[in-house]
Amino acid sequence: MRVMIKVWVLILSVMFVSGCATSRPAPTEIKDPFEKVNRAVYKFNDTLDKAAFKPIATGYRKVTPTFVRRGVSNFFGNLGDVSVAANSFLQGKFEQGLMDTARVAVNTTIGIGGIFDVATKFDLERHNEDFGQTLGAWGVPEGPYLVLPFFGSQTLRSTAGLLGDSQIEPLNSSRVPTAARGKLVVLNVVNARSNLLAASSILDTASLDPYIFVRDSYLNWRRQQVHDARRTEAQTSKSSRESDADELDELDDLDELDELDELDELDELDELDELDELDQFEATSDKSDTQSPAYPPDELDLLDDLD
């Protein structure tokens, strides 16, 4: 399998350099210059799936209890988490990488080789990272859409990512005997296909052109995965802007306090003016021949004085 991947990477790299632009496509752009070849390969994969993989997966699902299939999925998921952890670190997601590493450690030990997903119960969330996403995070353009034999939908970048992940996956370790590796690969493929039986049934009935449906869905899904680091950066920038807004709000609060202080000073001036008026009234009363009242003069008293 590793040799097959390397051969495909070399062939597709030559095709990419000779006939494809290396500019990054727009988020909604579909680059499918090899559609005729891709459709032929898609038809081959679909025929092979209907003739072999789907019947085997259906039989496997019927004879295998649910808890066994779940254990198999957990086992291979735990092996995949090794590559996920490595790619998390390569993308600069250090906190996530530590969480992925902890998942592998917990499930391998307490989960008995990953058969039981104990890490999820410990709030260690499972992530989905691969070397194709890492290349995207590094700015490598995705290249044209490709359909590979057996591997299905890919882009040129994700095809190169297959080669990178193959160097990390534990199943490809030299410590695993070749015979055991082959059996594990077959079991993984059959189990994964059995988990997709419902999805393939929906695809057969819901789409007028399955090729277009699969292509567009794959590219949209893949771009969302690749650009999650940029969305995280945007969220960090947004948090920074919110922090700056909070500081501005604090300054506004201080301005409001300053305005209140100014109002307090005006109130004090008004009180002083009232006291001055009272003093003037008292002085006027002392100069008059009439007896000074025991209370401040009101408007009628002032009118009487004017009269």
MARVEXMAR-451787 format. One record per residue (C-alpha): residue number from 1; x, y, z. Coordinates in Angstrom, 1 decimal. Layout:
// MARVEXMAR-451787
   rose       xx       yy       zz
    NUM        X        Y        Z
...
***
This chain:
// MARVEXMAR-451787
   rose       xx       yy       zz
      1      0.0      0.0      0.0
      2      2.8      2.4      0.8
      3      4.4      1.7     -2.6
      4      1.1      2.3     -4.3
      5      0.7      5.7     -2.5
      6      4.2      6.8     -3.5
      7      3.6      5.9     -7.2
      8      0.4      7.8     -7.3
      9      2.0     10.8     -5.6
     10      4.8     10.9     -8.2
     11      2.4     10.5    -11.2
     12      0.0     13.1     -9.9
     13      2.8     15.5     -9.1
     14      4.0     15.4    -12.7
     15      0.5     16.0    -13.9
     16      0.0     18.9    -11.5
     17      3.3     20.6    -12.5
     18      2.7     20.2    -16.2
     19     -0.9     21.1    -16.6
     20     -2.3     22.9    -13.4
     21     -1.9     26.3    -11.9
     22     -0.6     26.5     -8.4
     23     -2.6     29.4     -7.3
     24     -5.0     28.9     -4.3
     25     -8.6     28.5     -5.5
     26    -11.4     30.5     -4.2
     27    -13.5     28.9     -1.5
     28    -16.3     28.1     -3.9
     29    -14.2     27.2     -7.0
     30    -14.2     23.7     -8.2
     31    -11.0     22.6    -10.0
     32    -11.7     19.4    -11.9
     33     -9.6     19.4    -15.0
     34     -9.4     15.6    -15.1
     35    -13.1     15.1    -14.9
     36    -13.2     12.4    -17.6
     37    -10.5     10.4    -16.0
     38    -12.0     11.0    -12.6
     39    -15.4      9.8    -13.7
     40    -13.9      6.6    -15.1
     41    -12.0      5.9    -11.8
     42    -15.2      6.7     -9.9
     43    -17.1      4.2    -11.9
     44    -14.4      1.6    -11.3
     45    -14.5      2.2     -7.5
     46    -18.3      2.2     -7.5
     47    -18.4     -1.1     -9.4
     48    -15.8     -2.7     -7.1
     49    -17.7     -1.5     -4.1
     50    -21.0     -2.9     -5.2
     51    -19.4     -6.2     -6.3
     52    -17.2     -6.8     -3.3
     53    -16.9     -4.3     -0.5
     54    -20.5     -3.5      0.1
     55    -21.7     -7.2      0.2
     56    -18.8     -8.1      2.5
     57    -19.5     -5.1      4.8
     58    -23.2     -6.0      4.9
     59    -22.5     -9.6      5.9
     60    -20.0     -8.4      8.5
     61    -22.6     -6.1     10.0
     62    -25.2     -8.9     10.2
     63    -22.9    -11.5     11.9
     64    -20.9     -9.1     14.2
     65    -22.5     -7.8     17.4
     66    -22.7     -4.1     17.8
     67    -20.3     -3.9     20.8
     68    -17.7     -5.9     18.8
     69    -17.9     -3.5     15.9
     70    -17.7     -0.6     18.2
     71    -14.6     -2.0     19.8
     72    -13.0     -2.5     16.4
     73    -13.8      1.1     15.5
     74    -12.3      2.3     18.8
     75     -9.2      0.3     18.2
     76     -8.5      1.7     14.8
     77     -9.5      5.1     16.0
     78     -6.9      5.0     18.7
     79     -4.3      4.1     16.1
     80     -5.4      7.0     14.0
     81     -5.1      9.4     17.0
     82     -1.3      8.9     16.9
     83     -1.2     10.6     13.5
     84     -3.8     13.2     14.7
     85     -1.6     14.2     17.6
     86      1.5     14.5     15.4
     87     -0.4     16.7     12.9
     88     -1.9     18.9     15.7
     89      1.7     19.7     16.8
     90      2.8     20.3     13.2
     91     -0.1     22.8     12.8
     92      0.9     24.7     16.0
     93     -2.1     23.4     17.9
     94     -0.1     22.5     21.0
     95     -2.9     22.3     23.5
     96     -4.9     20.1     21.1
     97     -1.8     18.0     20.5
     98     -1.4     17.4     24.2
     99     -5.0     16.4     24.4
    100     -4.7     14.0     21.5
    101     -1.5     12.5     23.1
    102     -3.4     12.0     26.4
    103     -6.2     10.3     24.5
    104     -3.8      7.7     23.0
    105     -2.2      7.2     26.4
    106     -5.5      6.7     28.3
    107     -7.2      4.5     25.7
    108     -4.1      2.4     25.1
    109     -3.7      1.6     28.8
    110     -7.0      1.9     30.6
    111     -9.0      1.2     27.4
    112     -7.1     -2.0     26.7
    113     -5.3     -1.1     23.5
    114     -8.0      1.3     22.5
    115    -10.9     -1.2     22.4
    116    -12.7      1.0     24.9
    117    -12.9      4.7     24.4
    118    -12.3      5.7     28.0
    119    -10.7      9.1     27.0
    120    -14.0     10.5     25.8
    121    -15.5      9.9     29.3
    122    -12.6     11.9     30.7
    123    -13.6     14.9     28.4
    124    -10.6     14.2     26.1
    125    -12.3     15.1     22.8
    126    -11.3     13.3     19.6
    127    -10.1     15.5     16.7
    128     -9.6     15.0     13.0
    129     -6.2     16.1     11.7
    130     -4.1     14.6      8.9
    131     -1.0     15.7      6.9
    132     -3.1     17.0      4.1
    133     -4.6     19.5      6.5
    134     -1.2     20.3      7.8
    135      0.0     21.1      4.3
    136     -3.0     23.3      3.9
    137     -2.2     25.1      7.2
    138      1.3     25.7      5.8
    139     -0.2     27.4      2.7
    140      0.2     24.6      0.2
    141     -2.5     25.0     -2.5
    142     -5.0     22.2     -2.7
    143     -4.5     21.5     -6.4
    144     -7.1     19.8     -8.7
    145     -9.7     17.3     -7.6
    146     -8.7     13.7     -8.1
    147    -10.4     10.3     -7.7
    148     -7.9      7.6     -6.9
    149     -8.4      3.9     -7.3
    150     -9.5      2.4     -3.9
    151     -8.8      5.7     -2.1
    152    -11.7      7.6     -3.7
    153    -12.1     11.4     -3.5
    154     -8.9     13.4     -3.0
    155     -7.1     16.5     -4.0
    156     -3.4     16.7     -5.0
    157     -2.6     18.1     -1.6
    158     -4.5     15.4      0.3
    159     -2.9     12.8     -1.9
    160      0.5     14.0     -0.8
    161     -0.9     14.0      2.8
    162     -1.6     10.2      2.4
    163      2.1      9.7      2.0
    164      3.0     11.8      5.0
    165      0.4     10.0      7.2
    166      1.7      6.6      6.0
    167      5.0      7.4      7.7
    168      3.3      8.0     11.0
    169      0.6      5.4     11.3
    170      1.5      2.6     13.8
    171      0.3     -0.1     11.4
    172      3.1      0.7      9.0
    173      5.7      0.3     11.7
    174      8.4     -2.3     11.0
    175      7.5     -3.9     14.4
    176      4.2     -5.1     13.0
    177      4.5     -8.4     11.1
    178      3.5     -8.2      7.4
    179      0.8    -10.9      7.7
    180     -0.8     -9.2     10.7
    181     -0.6     -5.8      9.0
    182     -2.5     -7.2      6.0
    183     -5.3     -8.7      8.1
    184     -5.6     -5.5     10.2
    185     -5.9     -3.4      7.0
    186     -8.6     -5.7      5.6
    187    -10.5     -5.6      8.9
    188    -10.3     -1.8      9.1
    189    -11.6     -1.4      5.5
    190    -14.5     -3.8      6.0
    191    -15.4     -2.2      9.4
    192    -15.2      1.3      8.0
    193    -17.4      0.3      5.0
    194    -20.0     -1.2      7.3
    195    -20.2      2.1      9.1
    196    -21.0      3.8      5.8
    197    -23.8      1.6      4.6
    198    -26.5      4.0      5.6
    199    -24.7      7.0      4.0
    200    -24.2      5.1      0.7
    201    -27.9      4.2      0.6
    202    -28.8      7.8      0.9
    203    -26.3      8.7     -1.9
    204    -27.8      6.1     -4.2
    205    -31.3      7.5     -3.8
    206    -30.8     11.2     -3.3
    207    -28.4     12.3     -6.0
    208    -29.1     12.6     -9.8
    209    -25.4     12.7    -10.5
    210    -23.5     10.9     -7.7
    211    -20.1     12.0     -9.0
    212    -21.0     15.7     -8.7
    213    -22.6     15.2     -5.3
    214    -19.6     13.4     -3.9
    215    -17.1     15.8     -5.5
    216    -18.7     19.0     -4.2
    217    -19.4     17.5     -0.8
    218    -15.9     16.3     -0.4
    219    -14.3     19.6     -1.4
    220    -16.6     21.7      0.9
    221    -15.9     19.3      3.8
    222    -12.2     19.3      3.1
    223    -11.9     23.0      2.9
    224    -13.7     23.4      6.2
    225    -11.2     21.1      7.8
    226     -8.1     22.7      6.3
    227     -9.2     26.3      7.2
    228    -10.1     25.6     10.8
    229     -6.8     27.0     11.9
    230     -7.5     30.3     10.1
    231    -11.0     30.4     11.7
    232     -9.3     29.9     15.1
    233     -6.9     32.8     14.3
    234     -9.9     35.0     13.3
    235    -11.6     34.1     16.6
    236     -8.4     35.1     18.5
    237     -8.4     38.4     16.6
    238    -12.1     38.9     17.5
    239    -11.4     38.2     21.1
    240     -8.6     40.8     20.9
    241    -11.0     43.3     19.4
    242    -13.5     42.6     22.1
    243    -10.8     43.2     24.7
    244    -10.0     46.5     23.1
    245    -13.7     47.3     23.2
    246    -13.8     46.5     26.9
    247    -11.0     49.0     27.5
    248    -12.8     51.6     25.5
    249    -15.9     51.0     27.6
    250    -13.8     51.5     30.7
    251    -12.7     54.8     29.3
    252    -16.2     55.7     28.6
    253    -17.1     54.9     32.2
    254    -14.4     57.2     33.3
    255    -15.7     60.0     31.1
    256    -19.1     59.6     32.6
    257    -17.6     59.9     36.0
    258    -15.8     63.0     34.9
    259    -19.1     64.4     33.7
    260    -20.7     63.6     37.1
    261    -17.8     65.4     38.8
    262    -18.4     68.4     36.7
    263    -22.1     68.3     37.5
    264    -21.2     68.1     41.2
    265    -19.1     71.2     40.9
    266    -21.9     73.0     39.1
    267    -24.3     72.0     41.9
    268    -21.8     73.4     44.5
    269    -21.7     76.7     42.6
    270    -25.5     76.8     42.5
    271    -25.6     76.4     46.2
    272    -23.1     79.1     46.7
    273    -25.2     81.4     44.5
    274    -28.2     80.7     46.6
    275    -26.3     81.5     49.7
    276    -25.2     84.8     48.1
    277    -28.8     85.7     47.4
    278    -29.8     85.0     51.0
    279    -27.0     87.2     52.1
    280    -28.2     90.0     49.8
    281    -31.7     89.6     51.2
    282    -30.5     89.8     54.8
    283    -28.4     93.0     54.0
    284    -31.4     94.6     52.3
    285    -33.6     93.8     55.3
    286    -31.1     95.3     57.8
    287    -31.1     98.6     55.8
    288    -34.9     98.8     55.7
    289    -36.9    100.5     58.5
    290    -39.2     97.5     58.8
    291    -38.5     94.7     61.2
    292    -36.5     91.8     59.7
    293    -38.6     88.8     59.2
    294    -37.6     85.5     60.8
    295    -37.7     83.7     57.5
    296    -36.3     84.5     54.0
    297    -38.5     86.9     52.0
    298    -40.6     85.3     49.3
    299    -41.6     86.9     46.0
    300    -44.6     88.8     47.5
    301    -42.4     90.3     50.1
    302    -40.0     91.5     47.4
    303    -42.9     93.0     45.5
    304    -44.0     94.8     48.7
    305    -40.5     96.2     49.2
    306    -40.5     97.4     45.6
    307    -43.9     99.1     46.2
***
